[in-house]
Amino acid sequence: MISVIEIKKELLSALKELYPKGYAFYGLEVTEGYAKPSFFTQLVPVSSETETNRIKNRVFIYEIIYFQETVNEIDALQKVSEIEGIFGVKVKIKDRYVNVTEFDYDFIGKSRDILQVKITFSFKDAIEQKAENHEPVRDVKVRTEMEG
C-alpha cells in the first residue's frame, strides 16, 4: 500500500523537476511570509473504496495553487500547459503510472488572479494484510479407521 506521504512526495518531486529554479514550494502550513513566485500544493483524498479483501480503489485530487510575482495571464496559462504536460494523462507514483481522470484549472481569489490547478487521479492499491501471530504446528497425528 502506498502511503499518502509517499504520494505527496512523488507529486511534489515531479513539480519541482518541472520548475527547478526560481520558484518556492509550500504546503498548507504556510499562510504568510512566503516568497513569490511560488506553488502551494495539497493532496485531497476523495475516496478509498474496498473492492476485495486485498484491493482498494483510491481517488485523490492534487491541488496546485500558483502565486505569481506580478499578475500575468499568459504566464499562468503557460503554467497550465506545462503542468498538464507532466500530469495530464498519467501520474508517476513510485514504480507505477496511475490514471488521471480529470485535469481542471480556474482562477481564484478576490480578483480571480491566482491560478488553481486540480488533478484528479485514481488507482488500485493493495490492502496490507496483518500477519496473524500463531504458534506453528509441530506435530500432526492422523487416525484412520477402515470399515470392512
TIGU-327677 format. One line per 8 residues: their letters; for each residue x, y, z of N, C-alpha, C. Coordinates in Angstrom, 1 decimal. Layout:
<atoms>
a> X/Y/Z/X/Y/Z/X/Y/Z  ...
</atoms>
This chain:
<atoms>
misvieik> 0.8/-1.2/0.0/0.0/0.0/0.0/0.9/1.2/0.0  0.5/2.2/-0.8/1.3/3.4/-0.9/0.7/4.4/0.1  1.6/5.0/0.9/1.1/6.0/1.9/0.9/7.3/1.3  0.0/8.1/1.9/-0.3/9.4/1.4/0.9/10.3/1.4  1.8/10.1/2.3/3.1/10.9/2.3/3.9/10.6/1.1  4.0/9.3/0.7/4.8/8.9/-0.5/4.1/9.5/-1.7  2.8/9.5/-1.8/2.1/10.1/-2.9/2.4/11.6/-3.1  2.3/12.3/-2.0/2.6/13.7/-2.0/4.0/14.0/-2.4
kellsalk> 5.0/13.3/-1.8/6.4/13.5/-2.2/6.6/13.2/-3.7  6.0/12.2/-4.2/6.2/11.9/-5.7/5.7/13.0/-6.5  4.5/13.5/-6.2/3.9/14.6/-7.0/4.6/15.9/-6.9  5.0/16.2/-5.7/5.8/17.4/-5.4/7.2/17.4/-6.1  7.8/16.2/-6.1/9.0/16.0/-6.8/8.9/16.2/-8.3  7.8/15.8/-8.9/7.6/16.0/-10.3/7.4/17.5/-10.6  6.7/18.2/-9.8/6.5/19.6/-10.0/7.9/20.4/-9.8  8.7/20.0/-8.8/10.0/20.6/-8.6/10.9/20.3/-9.7
elypkgya> 10.8/19.2/-10.3/11.6/18.8/-11.5/11.2/19.7/-12.7  9.9/20.0/-12.8/9.5/20.9/-13.9/9.9/22.3/-13.7  10.0/22.8/-12.5/10.4/24.1/-12.1/11.6/24.1/-11.1  12.8/23.7/-11.6/13.9/23.5/-10.7/14.5/24.8/-10.1  14.3/25.9/-10.8/14.9/27.2/-10.3/13.9/28.3/-10.3  14.0/29.2/-9.3/13.2/30.4/-9.3/11.9/30.4/-8.7  11.5/29.2/-8.2/10.1/29.0/-7.6/10.3/28.4/-6.2  9.4/28.9/-5.3/9.3/28.3/-3.9/8.1/27.3/-3.9
fyglevte> 8.2/26.3/-3.0/7.1/25.3/-2.9/6.7/25.2/-1.4  5.4/25.3/-1.2/4.9/25.3/0.2/3.8/24.3/0.3  3.5/23.9/1.6/2.4/23.1/1.9/1.3/24.0/2.6  0.3/23.4/3.1/-0.8/24.2/3.8/-0.4/24.9/5.0  0.7/24.5/5.7/1.1/25.1/6.9/1.6/26.5/6.8  2.0/26.9/5.6/2.5/28.3/5.4/1.3/29.2/5.0  1.1/30.2/5.7/0.0/31.1/5.4/0.4/32.6/5.2  1.6/32.9/5.6/2.1/34.3/5.4/3.6/34.2/5.3
gyakpsff> 4.2/35.3/4.7/5.6/35.4/4.6/6.2/34.5/3.6  5.5/34.1/2.6/6.0/33.2/1.5/6.6/34.1/0.4  7.5/33.4/-0.3/8.1/34.1/-1.5/7.2/33.9/-2.7  7.4/34.8/-3.7/6.7/34.7/-5.0/7.8/34.8/-6.1  7.7/34.1/-7.1/6.6/33.2/-7.5/6.7/31.9/-6.7  5.5/31.3/-6.4/5.5/30.0/-5.6/4.3/29.2/-5.9  4.5/27.9/-5.5/3.4/26.9/-5.7/3.1/26.4/-4.3  1.8/26.4/-4.0/1.2/25.7/-2.8/0.6/24.5/-3.3
tqlvpvss> 0.8/23.4/-2.7/0.2/22.1/-3.1/-0.5/21.4/-1.9  -1.5/20.7/-2.2/-2.1/19.8/-1.2/-2.7/18.6/-1.9  -2.7/17.5/-1.2/-3.3/16.2/-1.6/-4.6/16.0/-0.9  -5.7/15.9/-1.7/-7.0/15.8/-1.1/-7.6/14.4/-1.4  -7.9/13.6/-0.3/-8.4/12.3/-0.6/-9.9/12.5/-1.0  -10.3/11.7/-2.0/-11.7/11.8/-2.5/-12.4/10.5/-2.0  -11.8/9.4/-2.3/-12.5/8.1/-1.9/-11.4/7.0/-1.8  -11.8/6.0/-1.0/-11.0/4.8/-0.8/-11.9/3.7/-0.6
etetnrik> -12.3/3.1/-1.8/-13.3/2.0/-1.8/-12.7/0.6/-1.8  -13.1/-0.2/-0.9/-12.6/-1.6/-0.9/-13.3/-2.4/-2.0  -12.5/-3.0/-2.9/-13.1/-3.8/-3.9/-13.1/-5.3/-3.5  -12.0/-5.7/-3.0/-11.9/-7.1/-2.4/-11.2/-7.0/-1.1  -10.9/-8.1/-0.5/-10.2/-8.1/0.8/-8.7/-7.7/0.6  -8.3/-7.6/-0.6/-6.9/-7.3/-0.9/-6.7/-6.1/-1.7  -7.7/-5.5/-2.3/-7.6/-4.4/-3.2/-8.6/-3.2/-2.9  -8.0/-2.0/-2.9/-8.8/-0.8/-2.8/-8.7/0.1/-4.0
nrvfiyei> -9.7/0.8/-4.4/-9.7/1.8/-5.4/-9.6/3.1/-4.7  -8.5/3.8/-4.9/-8.2/5.1/-4.3/-8.3/6.2/-5.3  -8.9/7.4/-4.8/-9.0/8.5/-5.7/-8.6/9.8/-4.9  -7.7/10.6/-5.5/-7.2/11.8/-4.9/-7.3/12.9/-5.9  -7.3/14.1/-5.3/-7.1/15.4/-6.1/-5.8/16.0/-5.6  -4.9/16.3/-6.6/-3.7/17.0/-6.3/-4.0/18.5/-6.7  -4.0/19.4/-5.7/-4.3/20.8/-6.0/-3.0/21.6/-6.0  -2.8/22.4/-7.0/-1.7/23.3/-7.1/-2.2/24.7/-7.2
iyfqetvn> -1.7/25.6/-6.4/-2.0/27.0/-6.5/-0.8/27.8/-6.8  -0.8/28.6/-7.8/0.4/29.3/-8.3/0.2/30.8/-8.0  1.1/31.3/-7.2/1.2/32.7/-6.9/2.3/33.4/-7.7  1.9/34.3/-8.6/2.9/35.0/-9.4/3.5/36.2/-8.7  4.7/36.5/-9.1/5.3/37.8/-8.6/4.5/39.0/-9.0  4.1/39.0/-10.3/3.2/40.0/-10.8/2.2/39.3/-11.6  0.9/39.7/-11.6/-0.2/39.0/-12.3/0.1/39.1/-13.8  0.0/37.9/-14.4/0.3/37.8/-15.9/-0.5/36.6/-16.4
eidalqkv> -1.6/36.8/-17.1/-2.4/35.7/-17.5/-1.7/34.8/-18.5  -0.8/35.3/-19.4/-0.1/34.5/-20.3/0.8/33.5/-19.5  1.5/34.0/-18.5/2.4/33.2/-17.7/1.5/32.1/-17.0  0.4/32.5/-16.5/-0.5/31.5/-15.8/-0.9/30.4/-16.7  -1.4/30.8/-17.9/-1.8/29.8/-18.9/-0.7/28.9/-19.4  0.5/29.5/-19.4/1.7/28.7/-19.8/2.0/27.6/-18.7  1.8/28.0/-17.4/1.9/27.1/-16.3/0.9/25.9/-16.5  -0.3/26.3/-16.8/-1.4/25.3/-17.0/-0.9/24.3/-18.1
seiegifg> -0.4/24.8/-19.2/0.0/23.9/-20.3/1.2/23.0/-19.8  2.2/23.6/-19.1/3.3/22.8/-18.7/3.0/21.8/-17.6  2.1/22.1/-16.7/1.7/21.2/-15.6/0.9/20.1/-16.3  0.0/20.4/-17.2/-0.8/19.4/-17.9/0.2/18.4/-18.7  1.3/19.0/-19.1/2.3/18.1/-19.8/2.8/17.0/-19.0  3.0/17.3/-17.7/3.5/16.2/-16.8/2.4/15.4/-16.0  1.3/16.1/-15.8/0.2/15.4/-15.0/-1.1/15.2/-15.8  -1.1/15.4/-17.1/-2.3/15.4/-17.9/-3.0/14.0/-18.2
vkvkikdr> -2.2/13.0/-18.3/-2.7/11.7/-18.7/-2.4/10.6/-17.6  -1.2/10.6/-17.2/-0.7/9.7/-16.1/0.1/10.4/-15.1  0.1/9.9/-13.9/0.8/10.5/-12.8/1.8/9.4/-12.3  3.1/9.6/-12.2/4.0/8.6/-11.7/4.0/8.7/-10.2  3.7/7.5/-9.6/3.8/7.4/-8.2/4.6/6.1/-7.9  5.8/6.3/-7.3/6.7/5.2/-7.1/7.0/4.5/-8.4  6.7/3.2/-8.5/7.1/2.4/-9.6/6.0/2.2/-10.6  4.9/3.0/-10.5/3.8/2.9/-11.4/3.2/4.2/-11.9
yvnvtefd> 2.5/4.1/-13.0/1.8/5.3/-13.5/0.3/5.1/-13.3  -0.3/6.1/-12.7/-1.7/6.0/-12.4/-2.5/6.9/-13.3  -3.8/6.6/-13.5/-4.6/7.3/-14.5/-5.1/8.6/-13.9  -4.9/9.7/-14.7/-5.5/11.0/-14.4/-6.9/10.9/-15.0  -7.9/11.1/-14.2/-9.3/11.1/-14.6/-9.9/12.5/-14.9  -9.2/13.5/-14.4/-9.7/14.9/-14.7/-8.5/15.8/-14.4  -8.5/16.8/-15.3/-7.5/17.9/-15.2/-8.2/19.2/-15.4  -8.3/20.0/-14.3/-9.0/21.3/-14.4/-8.2/22.4/-13.9
ydfigksr> -8.5/23.6/-14.3/-7.9/24.8/-13.8/-8.9/25.9/-13.7  -8.6/26.9/-12.8/-9.5/28.0/-12.6/-8.7/29.1/-12.0  -9.2/30.3/-12.0/-8.6/31.5/-11.3/-9.4/31.8/-10.1  -8.7/31.9/-9.0/-9.4/32.1/-7.7/-8.9/33.4/-7.0  -9.4/33.7/-5.9/-9.0/34.9/-5.1/-10.0/36.0/-5.4  -9.9/37.1/-4.6/-10.8/38.2/-4.7/-10.8/38.8/-6.1  -9.6/38.9/-6.8/-9.6/39.5/-8.1/-9.5/38.4/-9.2  -9.7/37.1/-8.8/-9.6/36.0/-9.7/-8.4/36.0/-10.5
dilqvkit> -7.2/36.2/-9.8/-6.0/36.3/-10.5/-4.9/35.3/-10.0  -5.4/34.3/-9.2/-4.5/33.3/-8.7/-4.9/32.0/-9.4  -3.9/31.3/-10.0/-4.1/30.1/-10.7/-4.3/28.9/-9.8  -5.3/28.1/-10.0/-5.5/26.9/-9.2/-5.7/25.7/-10.2  -4.9/24.7/-10.1/-4.9/23.5/-11.0/-5.3/22.4/-10.1  -6.3/21.6/-10.6/-6.7/20.3/-9.9/-6.5/19.1/-10.8  -5.8/18.1/-10.3/-5.6/16.9/-11.0/-6.2/15.8/-10.2  -7.2/15.1/-10.8/-7.8/14.0/-10.1/-7.2/12.7/-10.7
fsfkdaie> -6.8/11.8/-9.8/-6.3/10.6/-10.3/-6.8/9.4/-9.4  -6.8/8.2/-10.0/-7.3/7.1/-9.3/-6.4/5.9/-9.6  -6.3/5.0/-8.7/-5.5/3.8/-8.9/-6.0/2.7/-7.9  -5.7/1.5/-8.2/-5.9/0.3/-7.3/-4.7/0.1/-6.5  -4.9/-0.2/-5.2/-3.8/-0.3/-4.3/-4.0/-1.6/-3.4  -3.0/-2.2/-3.1/-3.1/-3.4/-2.2/-3.4/-3.0/-0.8  -4.2/-3.8/-0.2/-4.6/-3.6/1.2/-3.6/-4.5/2.0  -2.9/-3.8/3.0/-1.9/-4.6/3.8/-2.7/-5.6/4.6
qkaenhep> -2.2/-6.8/4.6/-2.8/-7.8/5.4/-1.9/-8.0/6.7  -2.7/-8.0/7.8/-2.0/-8.2/9.1/-1.6/-9.6/9.2  -0.3/-9.8/9.6/0.1/-11.2/9.8/-0.4/-11.7/11.1  -1.0/-12.8/11.1/-1.5/-13.4/12.3/-0.4/-14.1/13.0  -0.3/-13.9/14.3/0.8/-14.5/15.1/0.3/-15.7/15.8  0.4/-16.9/15.1/0.0/-18.1/15.7/1.3/-19.0/15.8  1.1/-19.9/16.8/2.2/-20.9/17.0/2.2/-21.9/15.9  3.4/-22.2/15.3/3.4/-23.1/14.2/3.0/-24.5/14.7
vrdvkvrt> 2.5/-25.3/13.8/2.1/-26.7/14.1/3.4/-27.5/14.2  3.5/-28.2/15.2/4.8/-29.0/15.4/4.5/-30.5/15.1  3.5/-31.1/15.6/3.2/-32.5/15.4/1.7/-32.6/14.9  1.6/-33.6/14.0/0.3/-33.9/13.5/0.1/-35.4/13.7  -1.0/-35.8/14.3/-1.4/-37.2/14.4/-2.6/-37.4/13.6  -2.5/-38.5/12.8/-3.6/-38.9/12.0/-4.1/-40.2/12.4  -5.4/-40.3/12.6/-6.0/-41.6/13.0/-7.0/-42.0/11.9  -6.8/-43.2/11.4/-7.7/-43.7/10.4/-8.4/-44.9/10.8
emeg> -9.5/-45.1/10.3/-10.3/-46.4/10.6/-10.7/-46.9/9.3  -10.7/-48.2/9.2/-11.1/-48.9/8.0/-12.4/-49.7/8.3  -13.3/-49.6/7.4/-14.5/-50.4/7.6/-14.4/-51.7/6.7  -14.9/-52.7/7.2/-14.6/-53.8/6.4/-15.6/-54.8/6.3
</atoms>
